[in-house]
Amino acid sequence: MRKRVMALVWGILLVLMTACETFAAAVPQEDTPEYKIGFYAFDCYHM
């Protein structure tokens, strides 16, 4: 019985989380520093 209740609660939470829309435009844009990264071209790994 308790497992069914917990499954129902989790199911409702998952449905609510997927139903809420989020947009990147709503997040304030901040200046970020330029990052330098290293890249090693390894044969057959990046394909």
C-alpha positions in Angstrom: 0.0 0.0 0.0 2.8 2.4 1.0 4.7 1.6 -2.2 1.6 2.5 -4.3 1.2 5.8 -2.6 4.9 6.7 -3.1 4.7 5.6 -6.7 1.6 7.8 -7.2 3.4 10.8 -5.5 6.5 10.4 -7.7 4.3 10.0 -10.8 2.5 13.3 -10.0 5.7 15.0 -9.3 7.2 13.8 -12.6 4.2 14.9 -14.5 4.2 18.4 -12.9 7.9 18.8 -13.5 7.6 18.0 -17.2 4.5 20.2 -17.6 6.3 23.3 -16.3 8.0 25.2 -19.1 11.3 26.9 -18.6 13.0 29.3 -21.0 16.6 30.4 -21.1 15.4 33.9 -21.9 14.0 34.2 -18.4 17.5 33.8 -16.9 19.4 37.1 -16.6 22.4 37.1 -18.9 25.8 37.8 -17.3 29.2 38.3 -18.8 31.3 35.2 -18.6 35.0 35.0 -19.0 36.5 33.4 -22.1 37.7 29.9 -21.3 40.6 28.2 -23.1 40.4 24.5 -23.4 42.8 21.9 -24.7 41.9 19.4 -27.4 43.7 16.3 -28.5 42.7 14.8 -31.8 42.7 11.1 -31.1 42.0 8.9 -34.2 38.6 7.2 -34.2 37.7 8.6 -30.8 35.8 11.8 -31.9 33.9 10.2 -34.8 
